[in-house]
């Protein structure tokens, strides 16, 4: 979560002209009361205390009770204020769309999807996505869809709304048998009256752009068409990239761009164009995240950047310098263009028919992907009045 990701993204987007004439709104420093719609007061107090050096708890007890002080969630000065600021950015984006002043908004600093009610997890202190969704529900919305394309399962958001039929959460992630947090199985479908509103599409390691897109289009659009959300919230973590040091998926920036464009199409087709996009994970902080999230900003703004576009000499020089200052595990040198030469020409899923894979895709990889597609469709499609076996649904 090195903040150089954000600085390099904004620098690249600005250098490519993506931000020309666009209003940039600083995140609001919200009151603690805005956090309590999701987080417990005891947890908020603990975060504030450890971040100011006044905590009565420390060490293993602090980690056991609140998840603070671990390797993933280290204590640092001002962590309460920093976490609250990330929430303020996503909340401001949601409020802007809700007010009707804009149709789309993006906060690349958001996407802290692992944070639980009273527990930090996975580099996430406060869950900005959940806070924004709850604010929407408290202010008249009754159908909110959340789509998470981070490599890790969007467990915090799913947990927050697993029993709320007003919220549809869809997470596409690396298979939980192979990656932390070990949740997000297709059988996790929500609880009570909300069964079917938690959707998990688990993908095996090394899944490519074409297979990821095949899976997305085989599951997501039909669910959105049935649910008809009033607004779409998307978490667009960049750690699905093949060069990410913490995950094992094999997307390129080209594939991530295609995924973002698919989300835009879904927002326009099924959510009246109302879309809030946030960042998330991504640990190739120099070579991947700035390009991926520049594409995210450009997609939200309808200023698509071609993948062959050079990053520019000035930004490349800046990124090389930054790479020397970042831990070597996360600082591969920058690329020179806005794409990786990825192939995003996917073949649509046609049902469980043993479809032969196209050139460049192995039978094993396609079979594994199709098995995941069917597992998800069979778990939730009937609960939405859809036929899991029929590719037309």
C-alpha positions in Angstrom: 0.0 0.0 0.0 3.0 2.3 -0.6 1.6 5.8 -1.3 3.9 6.1 -4.3 1.3 4.2 -6.1 -1.1 7.1 -5.9 1.5 9.8 -6.6 2.8 8.0 -9.7 -0.8 7.3 -10.9 -1.8 10.9 -10.7 1.5 12.0 -12.3 1.0 9.6 -15.2 -2.7 10.5 -15.7 -1.8 14.2 -15.7 1.1 13.7 -18.1 -1.1 11.9 -20.6 -3.8 14.6 -20.4 -6.4 12.4 -18.8 -7.1 15.0 -16.1 -7.2 18.1 -18.4 -10.3 20.1 -17.4 -11.4 17.6 -14.8 -12.4 18.6 -11.3 -10.2 17.0 -8.7 -11.9 17.0 -5.3 -9.7 16.5 -2.2 -11.0 13.8 0.2 -13.0 15.1 3.1 -11.8 14.5 6.7 -15.0 13.0 8.0 -16.2 12.7 11.6 -15.8 9.5 13.4 -19.6 9.1 13.4 -19.4 8.4 9.7 -17.3 5.3 10.4 -19.7 3.9 13.1 -22.2 2.8 10.4 -19.8 -0.1 9.8 -17.1 -0.1 12.5 -17.4 -0.5 16.2 -16.6 2.4 18.5 -14.2 0.3 20.5 -12.3 -0.5 17.4 -12.2 3.1 16.2 -11.0 4.2 19.6 -8.2 1.5 19.5 -7.0 2.7 16.0 -6.9 6.3 17.2 -5.1 5.4 20.4 -2.4 3.3 18.8 -1.9 5.9 16.1 -1.3 8.6 18.7 0.9 6.5 20.9 -1.6 6.4 23.8 -2.9 2.8 23.5 -3.3 0.9 26.7 -3.0 -2.4 24.7 0.0 -3.6 22.8 1.6 -6.6 21.2 -0.2 -9.9 20.8 -3.3 -8.7 22.7 -3.7 -5.7 20.4 -3.3 -7.9 17.3 -5.7 -10.6 18.7 -8.4 -8.2 19.6 -8.3 -5.7 16.7 -5.8 -7.0 14.1 -3.5 -4.1 14.7 0.3 -4.3 15.0 0.6 -7.3 12.7 2.9 -7.5 9.6 -0.1 -6.7 7.4 -1.5 -4.0 9.6 1.5 -2.2 11.3 0.9 0.6 13.6 2.0 4.0 12.4 1.5 7.6 13.6 -1.7 9.1 12.4 -3.2 5.8 11.1 -6.7 6.8 12.3 -6.6 10.1 10.4 -5.1 8.5 7.3 -7.6 5.6 7.3 -10.5 8.1 7.8 -9.2 10.2 4.9 -9.4 7.2 2.5 -13.0 6.6 3.6 -13.8 10.3 3.1 -12.7 10.1 -0.5 -14.9 7.2 -1.4 -17.8 8.7 0.6 -17.4 12.0 -1.2 -17.5 10.1 -4.5 -20.7 8.3 -3.6 -22.3 11.4 -2.3 -21.5 13.3 -5.5 -23.1 10.6 -7.7 -26.1 10.4 -5.3 -26.6 14.1 -5.5 -26.9 14.0 -9.3 -24.0 16.4 -9.8 -22.0 13.7 -11.6 -22.8 10.3 -13.0 -19.3 8.8 -12.3 -16.6 9.3 -9.7 -13.3 7.6 -8.9 -11.1 7.4 -5.8 -7.9 5.5 -6.5 -7.0 5.8 -2.8 -10.0 3.7 -1.7 -10.8 0.0 -2.0 -9.9 -1.1 1.6 -12.2 -4.1 1.2 -10.7 -6.4 3.9 -11.5 -4.3 7.0 -14.1 -5.8 9.2 -16.4 -4.2 11.8 -13.8 -4.4 14.6 -10.7 -5.9 13.0 -8.1 -4.7 10.6 -7.0 -7.1 7.9 -4.9 -7.2 4.7 -3.5 -3.7 4.9 -7.0 -2.3 5.5 -8.0 -0.3 8.6 -11.4 1.2 7.7 -13.6 -0.2 5.0 -14.4 2.8 2.7 -16.5 0.6 0.3 -18.8 -0.6 3.1 -19.1 2.9 4.6 -20.1 4.3 1.3 -22.6 1.5 0.6 -24.2 1.9 4.0 -24.5 5.7 3.5 -26.3 5.1 0.2 -28.7 2.6 1.9 -29.3 5.1 4.7 -30.1 7.8 2.2 -32.8 6.2 0.1 -31.1 3.6 -2.0 -32.5 0.1 -2.0 -30.4 -1.7 -4.7 -26.7 -1.2 -4.6 -24.3 -3.5 -6.5 -20.7 -3.9 -5.6 -18.2 -5.7 -7.9 -14.7 -6.5 -6.7 -12.0 -7.4 -9.3 -9.1 -7.5 -6.9 -7.1 -10.7 -6.8 -8.1 -11.2 -3.2 -11.7 -12.0 -2.1 -13.7 -8.9 -1.1 -14.4 -10.4 2.3 -15.0 -7.3 4.4 -17.7 -5.9 2.1 -19.3 -9.3 1.6 -19.4 -9.8 5.4 -20.9 -6.4 6.0 -23.9 -7.0 3.7 -24.2 -10.8 3.6 -27.6 -10.6 5.3 -28.9 -7.5 3.4 -30.9 -8.2 0.3 -30.5 -4.6 -0.8 -26.8 -5.2 -1.7 -25.5 -7.5 -4.4 -21.8 -8.2 -3.9 -19.8 -9.9 -6.7 -16.2 -10.9 -6.2 -13.9 -12.3 -8.9 -10.7 -13.5 -7.2 -7.9 -16.0 -7.1 -9.2 -19.3 -5.7 -9.4 -19.3 -1.9 -7.5 -22.6 -1.7 -4.5 -20.8 -3.1 -4.5 -17.3 -1.7 -5.3 -15.4 1.5 -7.9 -14.8 3.0 -9.1 -18.3 2.1 -12.7 -17.2 1.7 -14.8 -16.5 -1.4 -16.0 -20.0 -2.3 -18.9 -20.2 -4.7 -21.0 -21.7 -2.0 -20.8 -18.5 0.1 -24.0 -16.9 -1.2 -25.3 -14.7 1.6 -27.6 -15.5 4.5 -31.3 -15.5 5.3 -33.4 -13.4 2.9 -30.2 -12.3 1.2 -29.2 -15.7 -0.1 -28.0 -15.2 -3.7 -26.8 -11.6 -3.2 -23.3 -12.7 -2.3 -21.6 -14.0 -5.5 -18.1 -15.5 -5.6 -16.3 -16.4 -8.8 -13.0 -18.2 -7.9 -10.3 -18.4 -10.5 -7.3 -20.7 -10.5 -3.7 -19.3 -10.5 -2.3 -18.3 -13.9 -5.7 -17.4 -15.4 -5.1 -15.2 -18.4 -6.8 -12.1 -19.7 -9.0 -14.1 -22.1 -10.1 -16.6 -19.5 -10.7 -13.9 -16.8 -12.9 -12.0 -19.3 -14.7 -15.1 -20.3 -15.6 -15.8 -16.7 -16.7 -12.2 -16.0 -19.0 -12.1 -19.0 -20.4 -15.5 -18.2 -21.6 -14.5 -14.7 -21.8 -10.8 -14.0 -24.0 -9.1 -16.7 -26.9 -11.4 -16.2 -26.9 -10.9 -12.5 -26.9 -7.1 -12.8 -29.6 -7.3 -15.4 -31.8 -9.1 -12.9 -30.9 -7.1 -9.8 -31.1 -3.7 -11.6 -29.0 -1.7 -9.2 -29.4 2.1 -8.8 -25.7 2.5 -8.5 -22.6 0.4 -9.2 -19.6 0.4 -6.8 -16.4 -1.3 -8.1 -13.2 -2.2 -6.4 -10.5 -2.3 -9.0 -7.4 -3.6 -7.3 -4.5 -4.1 -9.7 -3.0 -7.2 -8.1 -4.5 -9.5 -10.7 -1.5 -8.6 -12.8 1.0 -11.3 -13.8 3.9 -9.4 -12.3 2.2 -8.8 -8.9 4.6 -10.1 -6.2 1.8 -11.3 -3.9 -0.7 -13.1 -6.1 -0.7 -15.7 -8.9 -3.2 -14.5 -11.5 -1.8 -13.7 -15.0 -3.6 -10.6 -16.3 -1.9 -7.9 -18.2 -2.6 -4.2 -18.0 -4.5 -4.7 -21.3 -6.8 -7.2 -19.6 -7.3 -5.0 -16.6 -8.2 -2.1 -18.9 -10.7 -4.4 -20.7 -12.2 -5.4 -17.3 -12.6 -1.7 -16.4 -14.3 -1.0 -19.7 -16.6 -3.9 -19.1 -17.6 -2.4 -15.7 -18.3 0.9 -17.4 -20.6 -0.9 -19.9 -22.4 -2.6 -17.0 -22.9 0.7 -15.2 -24.4 2.2 -18.3 -26.6 -0.8 -19.1 -27.8 -1.8 -15.7 -27.2 1.1 -13.2 -28.4 4.1 -15.1 -24.8 5.1 -15.6 -24.2 5.7 -11.9 -20.7 4.4 -11.1 -18.2 4.9 -8.3 -14.8 3.2 -8.9 -12.1 2.8 -6.3 -8.6 1.3 -6.2 -7.5 -1.5 -3.9 -4.6 -3.9 -3.9 -1.7 -3.9 -6.2 1.9 -4.3 -5.2 3.8 -3.7 -8.5 3.8 -0.1 -7.3 5.9 1.3 -10.1 5.5 -1.0 -13.1 1.8 -1.9 -12.8 -0.4 0.1 -10.6 0.1 3.6 -12.1 -0.7 2.3 -15.6 -3.6 0.2 -14.5 -5.2 3.0 -12.4 -4.5 5.6 -15.1 -6.6 3.4 -17.3 -9.2 3.3 -14.5 -9.4 7.1 -14.3 -9.5 7.4 -18.1 -12.3 4.8 -18.4 -14.4 6.5 -15.8 -13.9 9.8 -17.7 -14.5 8.3 -21.1 -11.0 9.3 -22.1 -9.7 5.9 -23.0 -5.9 5.6 -23.4 -4.7 3.3 -26.1 -2.4 0.5 -24.8 0.3 1.5 -27.3 0.5 5.0 -25.9 4.0 5.8 -24.5 4.1 6.6 -20.8 6.3 9.6 -21.7 9.9 10.4 -21.0 9.3 12.6 -18.0 7.1 10.1 -16.2 9.4 7.2 -17.0 12.4 9.1 -15.5 10.3 9.9 -12.4 9.3 6.3 -12.1 12.8 5.0 -12.4 13.9 7.3 -9.6 11.0 6.2 -7.4 11.8 2.5 -8.1 15.2 3.0 -6.5 13.6 4.2 -3.3 11.1 1.3 -2.9 11.7 -2.2 -1.4 13.0 -4.3 -4.3 10.3 -6.9 -4.0 7.8 -4.2 -5.1 9.8 -2.0 -7.4 10.3 -3.6 -10.8 11.3 -0.9 -13.3 8.5 0.9 -15.2 7.3 -0.2 -18.6 7.5 2.3 -21.5 3.9 2.0 -22.8 0.4 1.8 -21.4 0.0 -1.9 -22.2 1.8 -5.2 -22.0 0.8 -6.6 -25.4 -1.9 -8.7 -23.8 -4.6 -10.6 -25.8 -8.1 -9.6 -24.6 -10.0 -11.3 -27.4 -11.9 -13.8 -25.3 -14.3 -16.5 -26.5 -17.7 -16.4 -24.8 -18.7 -19.3 -22.5 -21.3 -21.5 -24.4 -22.4 -23.7 -21.5 -21.0 -27.0 -20.3 -20.4 -28.4 -23.7 -16.7 -29.2 -23.7 -16.0 -26.3 -26.0 -12.5 -26.6 -27.6 -10.2 -23.8 -26.4 -8.9 -21.2 -28.9 -5.2 -21.1 -29.8 -3.0 -20.1 -26.9 -5.4 -21.5 -24.2 -4.8 -25.0 -22.9 -7.7 -27.4 -22.4 -6.8 -27.7 -18.7 -6.9 -23.9 -18.1 -10.2 -23.5 -19.9 -11.7 -26.5 -18.2 -10.7 -25.1 -14.8 -12.2 -21.7 -15.6 -15.4 -23.2 -16.9 -15.7 -25.3 -13.8 -15.5 -22.1 -11.7 -18.1 -20.4 -13.9 -20.5 -23.3 -13.5 -20.0 -23.6 -9.8 -20.9 -19.9 -9.3 -23.8 -20.0 -11.7 -25.2 -23.1 -10.1 -24.9 -21.6 -6.6 -26.7 -18.3 -7.3 -28.4 -18.2 -10.6 -31.5 -20.1 -9.6 -32.0 -17.7 -6.7 -32.3 -14.9 -9.4 -34.6 -16.8 -11.6 -31.8 -17.6 -14.1 -30.9 -21.0 -15.6 -27.3 -21.8 -14.7 -26.8 -24.2 -17.6 -28.2 -21.9 -20.3 -25.5 -19.5 -21.7 -28.2 -17.2 -22.8 -28.9 -16.3 -19.1 
